[in-house]
Amino acid sequence: MAELAEPDPLSGDADDTSWVPRVDMEFKSDEEAYQFYNHYSKVVGFSVRKAWINRRASGVIISRTYVCYKEGYQGNRKDESEVKKPRQNERTGCLAHLTIKITANGTYRVSEFHPMHNHELVAPAKAHTLKSHRVAKKARAVIANAASQKAMMECLVRQAGGYRQVTFFSVEDAADKSWAPKVDMEFENDEKAYQFYNDYAKRIGFDVRKAWVNRRSSGVIISRTYVCYKEGYYGNKKDETQVEKHRIRPNERTGCLARMVIKLAKNGRYRVTEFQPMHNHEFVTARTAHTLKSHRAANKIRNVEVNSVDDSSVAAKAIHDHASGQDASSQHLTFLSMEYKNYLPVKRKDAIKPGDVGAMLEYMQERQVNDPSFYYAIQLDEEDRVTNVFWTDGKSMADYYYFGDAVCFDTTYKTNSCSRPFSPFYGVNHHKQIVIFGAALIYDETKESFRWLFETFKTAMYGKQPRVILTDQNPLIRNAINLVWPCTTHRVCVWHMYQNASKYLGQVFQGSRTFAYDFSRCLFDYEEEEEFVSAWENMLEKYDLKGNEWLKMLFEDREKWAVAYGRETFCADMKSTQRLDSISGMLKEYLSPERDLLQFLKHFERMLDEQRNAELQADFHATPSISIIAPSRMLRQAASEYTPAVFEMFQREFEMSMDCMVHNSGAVETIYEYKVISEENPKVHLGSLPRCSLDLLTAKLPVGLLEN
């Protein structure tokens, strides 16, 4: 019998699907089934409607169907021209539903479950606003009171479709409650009480306003109330129709009741008489709390005037001053702590242009205010000049959470002769589209720079490490990866290798018409180690290249790039960073010296928005894939589970497998040996399977495919 349990997306147990409905799941009652489906819908991001119901004459429910709130289509009963306030048609004909039927023992069994939606899902942080998830007003206080202690210790921060747990204070802080306000706590004056409450607010992730104050005729404060910055509601004093559109104030307040009240005691000190810790809104992240009004120090970075070649030094001084004004727990979040920072040698190949630093910092901080999840970090050299920069946003972090098993670190700016050393981290999504995880400007290519960059990327992604990373042949990058991600498989981009070959083997390319073909086959084609080694040796012999040092180095490093040594490594169908060519082309114009860095950053942001819109479009068009008419049951099932792009890959492999002949070669104890031959490739592939597995395989093969 299915038990109703609150699903925990943060538990980290990706294999736990107990909160997901499935066919043949049983419930004690139809209401329990509804509650289970409703909990599931809250996590996924949609609302539930009780749709069709069948009853017996006695009133007992025989079957019931719960549907997505966007099921069907709605309209006005009368002609829309006769209706004063036409209803907005928000339904999309969504087919997602769950059907239950009564069993012989009186329980209700799931007879049908359709999980696919044809519309965009609501973020989990806003799911409570949907109709089936709304809580009665009287119940809200009870729920909030029960969750208040947990809310003080941690908060859930929405990051573009996913949840991530962010702890704002250490374990020692959790044991030591001296930083948290409590009733009867006393302060010397009202300003110290405000500072204490403000420090508490910064740890938790909200802003403070000085609200009501009572004074005696002499001016002495009798009582004072400090409230959350989202307390109450505000609007424009005039009617909004009389206010110009660009001057309408955004209503960001939520009526939050969190506050602290102090009153003057007989001993002349101020005592806390009321403390309300509960909030009705999300907190900001710890690394952006300093941007809130009550925590905002004199922001020297925003006022940096950059008019000289040494503007990066001026900005660096502002960074130092800004970081020194933050508490130790938050220094590492925006710029990394001063103790951790690697100072770099002054000499470097590239240098940041005059005027770029101030504009860049202004842009980064503006993004951070608009997107609390936005993250950026800056590395300085020995003279405190900006050398390397990294940035990412909340959507990129969420994409990395889902698609970050295979990552490419691209440095093709060197081959494109671009002036700005732009290097993105990227991968592919479930539509085989490029997704950007983060980006960097690398003005200093040293081991320390790359180590700093990978450490910063790791910090921004909350410690999650990729399983595979593809880069160029740079030994500095390799050393940095080994230090920062020792458990990550490092593969070398073969496209970069081919580009480098034209540099080291230029005369060979020009002197032979066939070398390019033979060399590319060694890079891309041979899947068996024996074939690859043989072809490589034949190539060296044929073109008299046995003494070439670059090719010797390449062969020694073959396990990092040759196809024969990487067949068991998941690369998400990314064999090289050439996938990014289209994006590099879009950015090339804005990376030129004639463009300001600010223009590039804004263009890069627009390009990301276009990519993300393309993903939404692909999600929408992926829904009809379930209607694909396939000749086999396996293909039909794959079509219902995979996106069209992934299904196309699966179908291609499936069809290739159907062209293979399997020959039984005998058995050794309980292990069967067999040979596989493809019509296109006469090479015999050897394999082995346990007896039970081979029996199952042969039972499902078409007659005549298996030959003894």
N, C-alpha and C positions, 0 to 999 in steps of 0.2 A: 504494500500500500504506500503510495507516495505521501511523504510528509512535507508540510509546508514549512519552508525554511527561507530565511532572508538571504538572498545570494550576496556573496562578497566579491566584487570584481577586483578588490585589492589583495586578495588572499595570496595571489601569485601562483595558485594551483590551476594551471591552464587546462589540466586534464579533468577537472571537476565540472561535469555537465549536469549535475543533479538538479539544477534550477531550470534546465531547459526541458520543455515538454517533449514527449515522444509517444509514438503509437504503442498501445497496450499498457500504458501507465494507468493505475487505478486510484480512485478517490472514494472516500466514504460518502460524500454527498456532492450534488451539483455545485453548491456554494463553495465547497473546498476546492473543486476544480477551477471555478472562476477566480478565486483568490490566488491560486497557484499561477494561472495564466496571466493574471493582472500583475503579479510580482515580476514575472518574466518580461512582460511588456514595459514595465518601468525601467528595468535594466537596459533593455534594447532601445527604448525611446519612442514608444507609441502608446495610444490609449485603446481601451477595449470597450466594445459594445455587446450587450446581450442581444443576440439576434433571434434566430428561429428556435422554436420550442415545440415539442410534441408531447402530449399528455394522454394518459389513459382516461377512461370515463371516471375513474375514482380520483383523478387529479394527480396521480403519480407521474412524474416526468419520465418519459421513455428516452428521449434524446434532446440534446441542446447544442447549439452552435454559438460560440463566441467569436466575434469578428473584429478586425482592425477598425478603428474609428473612421478611416477613409474608405471603407467598403461601400460599393455602390456609387450612385450619383444622386445629388439632391438638387431641388429647384423649388420655385414658388408654385404653389397650387394654382394660383390665378395667373393670367397673362402678366408678364413682368411690367408691361406698360401701365397696368392698372394698380400695381403695388407701389405704395409710397416708399417703403424701405425694403428693397429686394434683398433676399437672403444671399449671402456670399457662398458660392459653390466651392467648398473646400475638399470635397471628396474626389477621389481619383480612380475609383473602381478597384481598389486594392483587394487581392484575393487571399491575403493572409487570414487564417482562421484556425480554430481548434474545435473539433466536434467530439462530444462524449455520448455514450449510449449505456443504458442500464444493463447489468449482467444478471445472471440467474441468482447470484447470492446477494443482490441488492446494491452492489457497488456500481460506480460509474467508471467505464473504461474509455480511454482515448481511442477513438476509431479512425480519426483523421487529423493530421497536423500539417499545416502548410505555413512555412516560416518566411517565405519571400514576400517583400513589399515592393511596390512600384513607385515609391515616393521617398523623399528625404526624411530620415528619422530625427527625432528631437534629441538634443544633447541630454545626457542623464541628469545634469545639474538642473535642467528646466522641466524634467518629466513630471515633477510634482504639480505643475500648473495644468496638466491635462485632466480632463474631466474625471476619468476613472481612478485617478491617483490623488485627487484633492482630499484633504483631511478636514473634518468638521472643526469649526472654530474652537469648541470646547475641548476637543482632543489635542489641539495643537500645543496648548500649554503643558499638558501632561507629557506629550512626546518630547517637547523641548526641555522640560525639567529633567526627564530621565537621561537625555543625551547631553546635558550641559557640561558634565565633567569630561566626557570624551571630547566634546567640541573644544574645550580649553586646551587639550593636549595635542590635538591634531586637527587638520582640516583637509577637506577634499578640494583639490584645485582642478577645475576643468581645463583640459588641454585639447581643444579641437576634436571632440568626439570621444576622448578617453578620459580616465581618471588616474590620478597619480597621488600617492600619499606624501605629504610634505610635512616633516616634523620641524617645528620652529624653534625647539630648544632641546638641549641634551638630556640624557638620563639623570645626570646630577641635578639639572634644573627641575626635573619632574619631582625629585625627592625633596628639593629645597623649595618650599612654597613662599619664601620671603619676598619674591618678586611679584606675587599676586595680591591684589587688594583684598581686604576682609573687613567685616564690620568691627568697630571699636579700635581699629588702627588709628594712631595719632600722628600728626605732623606739626612742625613748628609754625608754618604759615600756609596759606592757601596756594601759593606758588609752588611750594615743595610737594604739596598734594597733587597738583596738576602735573608736575614733572614725573612723579611716581606713576600716575595713571597713564601718562603718555608713553613712558618706557614699557609699561605692561602692554599697551595697545600695539606698540611696534613689534613686540615679540609675537603677539597673537596674529596681527595682520589687519588692523583697522586704524582709522584716524579719529581724533578727538576734537570736539568743539566745546568751548566754554559757553554754557547755556545760561541758566537762570542764576541770579545773584540777589541776596537780600542784605541791605546795609542799615546800620543805625544812622541817626541824624548826624552823628560825628563822622560818618564815612567808614566806620569799622564794619567789615564783612561779618554778618551773622551766619549765613549759610550760602553754599554754592553747589551747583550741579554741573558735572561734566558728562557729556553725552557722546554717543557714537555719531560719526559724521553722517550717517544715514538715518538719524532720528528725524521723525516728523515727515512732512510732505511740503514741497514748495512748488510754486508756479509763478507765472508772470502777474504782476500787479494789475496790468491792464488785461482786457479780454484778448485772447490769443489772436483773434481775427484782426485786432488793431495793431498787432506787433509785427514788424517786418520779419520775414521768415528766417533770415540769417541771424536775428537777434533773440529768437525764442530760446529760453533757458531749458536745457535738458533736465528732466525730472529724474534725478538719480537717487533720491531718498526713498526708503522703503518702510518708514515708520518703525525703525528699530528701537527697542526699549532698553538696550544696554546702557548703563550709566553708573556713575558713582556720585554720592551726595555726601558732603562734609558740613558739619555744624561747629560753631564755636563752643568749646567746653568751658567749664568754670575755671580750669587751670590756665586759660588763655591759649590753649592749643586747639587744633582743628581735628575733630574725630569723625571717622567714617560712620555714618548712620544708616547708609543704604548702599548696597552694591549688587547690581544686576549684571551677570556675566553673559546672558544669553543673547545671541544675535539671530536675525532672520534673513541673513544674506551671506554670500560667500566672502571669505577673507582674501586679501591679496597675498601674494607670495612674499616670503621673508626677504628675498633679494630685491624686491621693488617697494618694500614698505617705506623706504626713505624718500620715495617720490610723493607720498601723501603730504598734505599741507602742514599738519602739525609736526611731522618728522622731517620736514624739508629744511636742511641747513642752508647757509648762504651758498648758493650754487655758483661757484666760480666757473664751472665748466661752461655754463650757458652764456656767460658774458665774456668769454675769451675773444679778444680781438686779434685776428690772425692777419698780420700785414707784412711779415718778414719770413725769411728762410728758416728761422729758428722757431716757427710757430709750434712745432711739435714739442719743443722743450717747454714752452709756456703752457701748452695743454697738459703736458705730463706733470708739471708743478700743480696745476689745478686738480689733476687726478689724485696726487699725493695728499693735497689739502682736503679734498673731498673724502677720501678713504679714511684719513686719520680722524675724521669726525664721526665715523661709524663705530658701532661696537664690534668686538672681535669676531663675533659669530656671523656677522654679515659681510665682512670685508671680502671674503673669497667669492662672494656670489656675483658681483658685477665685474670686478677687475682682477680677482684672485688676490690672496693676501700678499702683503709686502714681503713676508718671510719666504713665501713660496716662489715668488717671481724670479725668473732667470734673467739676469742682466746680460745683454749681448755685447759683443765687440762693436766698436763704432763703425769700422769699415764694413761696407756691404755693397752689393752690386746695384741694388735699386734703392731709391729714396722716395719718400712720400713728397708730393708736390706742395709748395707753399699755398696755404689757404684751405687745404683739404681737411686738416685735422679738426679745426673748429666746426666746419660744416658737418663732418662725420659725427662728431660727438653730439652736436645738436640733433641730428637725425636719429641717432641711436637712443637718446633719452626720450625723444618724442615718441618713438615706437614703443619704448618701455612703458610710458604712461598710458598709451592707448591699448597696449596688449601686456597685461601683467606677467604673462609667461615669456615675453621676449627676453632673450639673454644675449649679452655681448661681453667680450673680454679683450683687453689690450695688453700687449707686451712692449716693454721699453728696453732701450739699450743702456750702456753705461753712462751716457750723457742725458738720460731720461727723455730720449726722443722716441716717438712712436715708431715701432718697426713692424709688428704683426698684429692683425685684428681678426677676431672670429665673432660671428653672430648667427643666431637662429631664432625662430619664433615657436609659438605653441603648436601650430599645425605641423610644422616640421618635426617637432619632438614626438607628436602623436604618430606621424608617419613612420618615424624611426622605430617606435615601439612595436608597430605592426609589421613593418617591412625591412627592419634593420639587420636581418641575419646576414645579408650580403651587401657590402658597401664598396663603392668605388670612390677613391680619392683622386680627383682629376687635376693634372697640372699641364694641360694642353696649351695654356697661355704661352708657354715657351716656344711651342712649334708654330703658333699663330702669330708670332711677333707682336703681341699686344704689349702696350707699355705698362699696364697695371697687372700685377701678379695675382690674378684671381684664381682661386682653387676651391671648388665646391666638393662637398660630400654628398653622394646621391645613391639611389637604388632604384628598384622598379616596384610598382604596385601590382595589384591583382588583375589589372588590365594591361600589364606589360608597358605601362607608361613610366616615364622618368619622374621620380619624386626627389626633391631636394631636402636633405637632412640638415644642412648647415653650410656656411660659406666662410671663406677666409681670404685675406689679403696678406700674402707672404712676401715682405720686402727683404727678408733676411733668411737665406737658405742655409741654415746650419743645423747640426744635430740637436742643439738646444732649442732652436725654433720649432722643429718638427715634434720634438718631445713635448714642448709646451702646448703645441696645437692639439696633439692627440689627448693629452691630459685634460685640456680645456673642453674638448668635445666629449670626453668621458664624463666630466663633471656636469656639463649641460644636459646630458642624457641620463642623469641619475645613476651612473655606474654601469649601465647596460653596455656590454661589449659585443661587437659583431662577431659572427662565426667565421666569416671570410672577408678579407679586404683586398681589393685589387688596386695596385699602384703602378708607377713606372719603375725603372730599374735603379733608381737613385739609392745608393747604399746608405745615405743619411736617413732616408725614410724607413728603410728596412731596420736599421738599428733602433730608431725611435719606436717602431711598432713592437719589436722584440722586448723593449723595456716597459712599454705602457700596456700592451695587450699580448702577453706571452702565450696565452691560450688561443689566440686568433690565428687562423690559417692565412698565410700571406701568399697571394698569387700575383704574378707580374703580368701587366697588360701587354699582350702580344702585339697590339696595334702600335704601341710605343716602341716596341722592339723593332718592328718593321720600319718605322720612321727613322730610328737610330741607325739601322742597317744602311740606309742611303748615305749616312754621314761617314760610317766606317768602311763601307764596301762600295763606295760610289763608282770607282773604276771598274769593279767587277760587274755592276749593273749595266754600265755603259758598254763594256766589252763583250757582253753575251746577251743574246735575246732570250735564252731559256733559264738563266739563273734566277730571275724573279719568280718564275713559276715553281722551280724546284725548292727554292727557299721558303716560299709561302706555303707549300705543301707540308714542309717540316713543321711550320708554325701552327697550321690550322687543321691538317687532315688526319694524320696517323694516330689511331686510337690504341694501338697495341705497342708495348714497349719495344719488342723485338723488331717490328716494322720500322718504328721511329729511328732506332739506333742504326739500323741497316741503311735507311734512306739518308741519314745524316752523314755517315761515313762515305757513302757513295757520292754525295754532294761535294764533300771535301776533296775526294779523289778526283772527281770529274773536273773541278775548277781549280785544282792545285792550291787549296786553302788550308792545308794541314798545319801550316806554320802561323796562321792568323791568330793573334793574341785575343782579339775581341771575340772571335767565334769560340776559342777555347774557354774563355770566361763564361760565354753564353751556355755552352754545353755543360759545364760544371754546375751551373745553376738551373739545369733543365727541369728539375722536379717542381720548380715554382712557376713554370710557364707551359711546358709541353702537355698536350692534350692527354697523352698516354698516362701521365702521372696525376691527373686531376679529375679523372672520371668519377671518383667517389666524393668529390667536393661539390657542395651545393653552391652554385654561383648565380642562381636566379636567372639563368640564360643570359648572363652578362659575361661574354668572353673578353671584352675589352671596353675601354672608356670611349670608344668611338660612338657609342650610343648618344653621347652628349653633343655631337657635332651640330645638331640643329639648334640647340640652346646656345652653344658657343657662337654660332653665326648670328643669333639674335642679339647677343651681348657685345660682339666684336666692335661695332660702331661706337658703343658707349665706353669701351675700354681704351679708346684712342686718346692720345695726349691732348687733343683739342677739347675734350669733354671734361667737365668738373666731376669730381668724385661723387658729389651729391646727385648729379644727374644720373650717374650709373646706378647708385643705390636705389633711387626711385624707379628707374627703369627695371631693375632686377626685381623689385617688389611687384611691379605691374606684371612682369612675366610669370612670377609665382602665382599671382591671382588667376592668370589665364590658364596655367597648368591645372590648378585646382578646380577651376570651372570645367575644364575638359574631363577631369575625373568624375565630376558630378554628372556630366552628360553621359559618360560611359556607364556609370552606375544605372542611370535611367534606361538606357538602351540595352543593358544587359539582361533585364527582366524577361524579354520575349524568348531568351535562349532555351527556356524550358519547353517551348513548343517545337523545337527542332525535331524533324522526323528522321530518326536514325535507324539503320537496319538491324541493330543489335540492342539487347536490353542493357548491356554495359554502357554503350554509348548514350543511350537515353538517360540513364542514371547520371552519367558524367555531365551531360548537357544541363541537367537540372541543378547540379551542384557547382559547376565551374562557370566563370565568366566566359564570354565568347572567345577572347584571346587565349585563355588557358585551355579551353575545350579544343580549340583548333590544334594546339600542340599535342594534347592527349590523343585526339583523333588520328593525327599523323603517325604517332608512335604505334597506336593500335593497329592501323592499317599495315604498317611495316611488319608488325609481329605476325599478321595473318599470312604474310608472304614467306614466312620461315618454315622450314621442315625440321622436325625434331626426330632424331634417330636414337633409339635405345642402344647403348653400348655395353650393357651388362650391369652387374651389381657387385659391390663389395660389402658383405654383411648386410646392414640395413640401409646402405647408401646406393642409390642408382646413379650411374654415370650416363651422360647423354651427349649427343652432338647436335648443334644447331647450324643449319645452312640457309643462307638467304639466296634468293634467285638473282639479286643484283650483285651480290658479292660471293664468289665461290669459296672464300675462306671458311674453314670449319672452326666453329667456336665450341670449346669443351665446357661442360658444366656438371654439377652434381646436385642431387636433391635427396632428402629422406624419402623412404619408400611411401609413406602416407601422403606426402606432398605430391609426388609424381603420380600416384594413383588418382588423386583429386584432379590434377592437371589433365591427365589423359581422358578422364571421364567427361571433361567439358570441351575437349578439342573436337573439331569436325571430323567425320569419318574419313579416313584416308590421309589425314594430315600427319599422323604418327605412324612411322614405319618401323617395324622390329628388325 
